[in-house]
Amino acid sequence: MPAIRVQVEDFDLGAEVNALRAGNAKIGGIAAFVGLVRDINDGVGVSTLTLEHYPAMTQKALVEIVDQACARWDVIDATVIHRVGKLLPTDQIVLAIVASGHRGDAFQACEFIMDFLKTQAPFWKKESTRAGERWVEARPGDDVASSRWQAKKN
């Protein structure tokens, strides 16, 4: 049963991987991705990143994304953690872990989850810079990354 959490608190990658794989001898591979706050975006220094969301909408979107990945690949289990609130450069923002019988399924499902988190999950990001605060716009490359999965079927 995938674990999906939206939280203010930081997460521990090692502890989350250990919890996911604990005692499951069917798991042959685990792929993980950790997203971090950068100190620069579009050439401008960033001092903080604040993530906002609408809890019911966000949870539903994350569940749908993980369910799609599980339907497309041989996923044994998955964990997705997305942080909200005020974050500093080098802070962890997001964690996606996928466990599977084989590495290929784990890698592809993890990448799929991250591509769709960027385009389908309702998070709003606001950066604080020397010039003031600004909302982070979606990047065209994020839509390109998620659109490639439309034609691909496992």
C-alpha positions as CSV (number, residue, x, y, z in Angstrom):
1,M,0.0,0.0,0.0
2,P,1.7,3.2,-1.1
3,A,2.5,5.8,1.6
4,I,1.6,9.4,0.5
5,R,2.3,12.3,2.8
6,V,2.3,16.0,2.6
7,Q,4.1,17.5,5.6
8,V,6.0,20.4,7.0
9,E,8.6,18.2,8.7
10,D,11.8,17.0,6.9
11,F,12.2,13.3,6.0
12,D,15.0,10.8,6.4
13,L,15.7,9.1,3.1
14,G,17.4,6.1,4.7
15,A,14.6,5.5,7.2
16,E,12.0,5.8,4.4
17,V,13.8,3.3,2.2
18,N,14.2,0.9,5.1
19,A,10.5,1.2,6.0
20,L,9.5,0.5,2.4
21,R,11.6,-2.6,1.9
22,A,11.3,-4.1,5.4
23,G,11.0,-7.8,5.2
24,N,9.7,-7.9,1.6
25,A,11.8,-10.5,-0.3
26,K,9.9,-9.8,-3.5
27,I,11.6,-6.5,-3.9
28,G,14.5,-6.6,-6.3
29,G,15.1,-2.9,-6.9
30,I,14.3,0.4,-5.4
31,A,14.6,3.8,-7.2
32,A,14.4,7.0,-5.2
33,F,14.5,10.7,-6.1
34,V,15.0,13.6,-3.6
35,G,14.3,17.1,-4.8
36,L,16.1,20.0,-3.1
37,V,15.6,23.8,-2.8
38,R,18.2,25.6,-5.0
39,D,19.7,28.9,-4.0
40,I,19.2,30.3,-7.5
41,N,16.4,30.1,-10.0
42,D,16.3,31.7,-13.4
43,G,19.5,33.5,-12.6
44,V,18.1,35.1,-9.4
45,G,19.3,34.3,-5.9
46,V,16.6,32.6,-3.7
47,S,16.7,33.0,0.1
48,T,13.5,31.0,0.8
49,L,10.9,28.9,-1.0
50,T,7.4,28.7,0.4
51,L,5.1,25.9,-0.8
52,E,1.4,26.2,-0.4
53,H,-1.4,23.7,-1.2
54,Y,-5.0,22.8,-0.8
55,P,-4.8,19.6,1.3
56,A,-7.8,17.6,0.0
57,M,-7.0,18.4,-3.6
58,T,-3.3,17.7,-3.2
59,Q,-3.8,14.3,-1.5
60,K,-6.2,13.2,-4.2
61,A,-3.8,14.3,-7.0
62,L,-0.9,12.5,-5.4
63,V,-2.9,9.3,-4.9
64,E,-4.0,9.4,-8.6
65,I,-0.4,9.9,-9.8
66,V,0.9,6.9,-7.8
67,D,-2.0,4.8,-8.8
68,Q,-1.3,5.5,-12.4
69,A,2.4,4.4,-11.9
70,C,1.3,1.3,-10.1
71,A,-1.1,0.4,-13.0
72,R,1.7,0.9,-15.7
73,W,4.6,-0.9,-14.0
74,D,5.2,-3.7,-11.7
75,V,5.3,-1.6,-8.5
76,I,5.4,-3.5,-5.2
77,D,5.2,-0.4,-3.1
78,A,5.9,3.3,-3.2
79,T,6.4,6.3,-0.9
80,V,5.8,9.9,-1.9
81,I,6.5,12.7,0.6
82,H,6.1,16.4,-0.4
83,R,6.9,19.1,2.0
84,V,5.0,22.4,2.4
85,G,5.8,25.6,4.3
86,K,8.9,27.8,4.3
87,L,12.1,26.0,3.1
88,L,15.7,27.2,2.7
89,P,18.2,26.4,0.1
90,T,19.5,22.8,0.4
91,D,16.3,21.7,2.2
92,Q,14.6,18.6,0.9
93,I,11.3,19.3,-0.8
94,V,10.1,16.0,-2.2
95,L,10.8,12.3,-2.0
96,A,9.6,9.6,-4.4
97,I,10.6,6.0,-3.7
98,V,9.4,3.0,-5.8
99,A,10.1,-0.6,-5.0
100,S,9.7,-3.3,-7.7
101,G,10.9,-6.8,-8.6
102,H,13.2,-5.3,-11.2
103,R,15.1,-2.0,-11.6
104,G,13.6,-1.0,-14.9
105,D,10.1,-0.8,-13.5
106,A,11.3,1.0,-10.4
107,F,13.3,3.6,-12.4
108,Q,10.4,4.3,-14.9
109,A,7.7,4.5,-12.2
110,C,9.8,6.8,-10.1
111,E,10.5,9.1,-13.1
112,F,6.8,9.0,-14.1
113,I,5.7,10.0,-10.6
114,M,8.2,12.9,-10.5
115,D,7.2,14.2,-14.0
116,F,3.5,14.2,-13.0
117,L,4.1,15.7,-9.6
118,K,5.6,18.7,-11.4
119,T,2.6,19.2,-13.7
120,Q,-0.4,17.6,-12.0
121,A,0.0,18.1,-8.2
122,P,-1.5,21.4,-7.0
123,F,1.4,23.0,-5.1
124,W,2.1,26.7,-5.4
125,K,5.6,27.9,-4.9
126,K,6.7,31.4,-3.9
127,E,10.3,32.5,-3.8
128,S,11.8,35.2,-1.7
129,T,14.6,37.0,-3.5
130,R,16.5,40.3,-3.1
131,A,14.1,41.9,-5.5
132,G,11.1,40.7,-3.4
133,E,8.7,37.7,-3.6
134,R,7.6,36.0,-6.8
135,W,5.4,33.1,-7.6
136,V,7.2,30.3,-9.5
137,E,5.7,29.7,-12.9
138,A,5.5,26.2,-14.5
139,R,8.3,25.4,-16.8
140,P,7.6,24.4,-20.4
141,G,10.0,21.5,-20.0
142,D,7.9,20.0,-17.2
143,D,5.0,19.6,-19.6
144,V,7.2,18.1,-22.2
145,A,8.5,15.6,-19.7
146,S,5.1,14.5,-18.6
147,S,3.7,14.4,-22.2
148,R,6.2,11.8,-23.2
149,W,4.4,9.3,-21.0
150,Q,1.2,9.8,-22.9
151,A,2.6,7.8,-25.9
152,K,4.6,5.4,-23.7
153,K,2.8,2.4,-22.2
154,N,5.1,0.3,-20.0
